[in-house]
Amino acid sequence: MLNKSPGTLKGYFDIEIGRFEYIIEIKKASSLTSGQRDRAVGQISKYLKLSDYKTANFLLLIIGLPEERDSKWVNELERDLKDVPNAKLLFL
């Protein structure tokens, strides 16, 4: 099952797979700013505090050009999420 975030959580995350087994948040590398970084980390932290999501696996998918992989914001997001349980960052 692949869904956008349902009900009262509509718009909180981009993709939900299964019954909250996997949650994917997608960001465009060229649009990342300090505010976007803080928002992404905050969203994942918020989800982990909600009972429905405590066992979820979170993926922050950043899509960008190869030269954007080592940008300041991508590196900071990767560092911020390093210690967040069940959260991973993937750059494509």
C-alpha positions in Angstrom: 0.0 0.0 0.0 1.4 3.4 -1.0 -0.3 6.5 0.3 0.1 10.2 0.8 -0.1 11.0 4.5 -3.7 10.3 5.6 -6.4 12.2 7.5 -5.2 14.7 10.1 -1.6 14.1 9.1 -2.3 15.0 5.4 0.7 16.8 4.0 3.0 15.9 6.9 5.0 13.4 4.9 5.3 12.6 1.2 4.9 8.8 1.0 3.7 6.1 3.4 4.3 2.4 2.5 2.5 -0.3 4.4 0.7 0.6 7.6 3.3 3.2 8.6 6.1 0.7 8.1 8.0 3.1 5.9 7.7 6.9 5.6 9.5 8.8 2.9 10.1 12.5 2.9 11.4 13.9 -0.4 13.5 17.1 -0.8 15.1 18.7 -3.8 18.8 19.4 -3.2 18.8 22.7 -5.0 15.9 23.9 -2.8 17.6 23.0 0.6 18.1 25.9 2.9 18.7 26.2 6.6 14.9 26.3 7.1 14.3 23.2 4.9 16.9 21.3 6.9 15.4 22.3 10.2 11.9 21.4 8.9 13.0 17.9 7.7 14.7 17.0 10.9 11.8 18.4 12.9 9.3 16.4 10.8 11.1 13.2 11.4 11.5 13.9 15.2 7.8 14.8 15.4 6.8 11.5 13.7 8.9 9.4 16.0 7.1 10.9 19.0 3.6 9.9 17.7 2.6 6.4 18.8 1.6 5.3 15.3 5.1 6.0 14.0 7.4 4.8 16.8 8.2 1.6 14.8 8.3 3.3 11.4 11.4 3.5 9.3 12.0 7.0 7.9 13.8 7.8 4.7 14.8 11.3 3.8 15.3 11.2 0.0 17.2 14.1 -1.5 17.2 14.3 -5.2 19.8 16.4 -6.9 22.7 16.7 -9.3 26.0 14.9 -8.5 27.7 18.2 -7.6 25.0 18.9 -5.0 25.8 15.8 -3.0 28.5 17.5 -1.0 26.6 20.7 -0.4 26.6 22.3 3.0 22.8 21.5 3.6 23.0 17.9 2.5 26.0 17.3 4.8 24.3 19.0 7.7 21.1 17.0 7.2 23.2 13.8 7.1 24.9 14.8 10.3 21.7 15.8 12.0 20.0 12.5 11.2 23.0 10.3 12.0 21.8 9.8 15.6 18.0 9.6 14.9 16.9 6.0 15.3 15.1 4.5 12.3 16.0 7.4 10.1 18.2 7.3 7.0 19.2 9.8 4.3 19.6 8.8 0.7 20.8 11.1 -2.1 19.9 10.3 -5.7 
